[in-house]
Amino acid sequence: MFTKHTVYKHDNYNMLTVEVQGKTLVVREISDQWGEVCHKFLSRPQLMDWAEKRFIPDDFPDGEEGLRLTMEKLKEI
């Protein structure tokens, strides 16, 4: 059984989910520009390293606050 976490959902076309599949973390980025992109990570530190490099405050409607909340949700997974 897999556990699915919604990290953020701005609307039906812009969201980030994480599925925990045993030791593997599957991240699905869905955007109105690029469609669905899937990433697989073997550890949480690997996921956090990717997230720190991937996201900038301009990616979020709330700016710095949106980035902070997203990083906190990812750390909780």
Residue pairs with C-beta under 8 A, 6 or more apart in sequence:
2 19
2 20
2 21
3 19
3 20
4 17
4 18
4 19
4 20
5 17
5 18
5 19
5 20
5 73
5 77
6 15
6 16
6 17
7 15
7 16
7 17
7 18
7 70
7 73
7 74
7 77
8 15
8 16
8 60
8 66
8 69
8 70
8 73
9 15
9 16
10 61
13 30
13 31
13 32
14 30
14 31
14 32
15 29
15 30
16 27
16 28
16 29
16 30
16 70
17 27
17 28
17 30
18 25
18 26
18 27
18 28
18 47
18 74
18 77
19 25
19 26
19 28
20 77
23 42
23 43
24 40
24 41
24 42
25 40
25 41
25 42
25 43
25 44
25 47
25 77
26 38
26 39
26 40
26 41
27 38
27 39
27 40
27 41
27 47
27 50
28 36
28 37
28 38
28 39
29 36
29 37
29 38
29 39
30 36
30 37
31 37
39 50
41 47
41 50
44 77
47 74
47 77
48 71
48 74
48 75
51 70
51 71
51 74
52 71
55 67
55 70
55 71
56 67
57 63
57 64
57 66
57 67
59 66
59 67
60 66
60 67
60 70
62 69
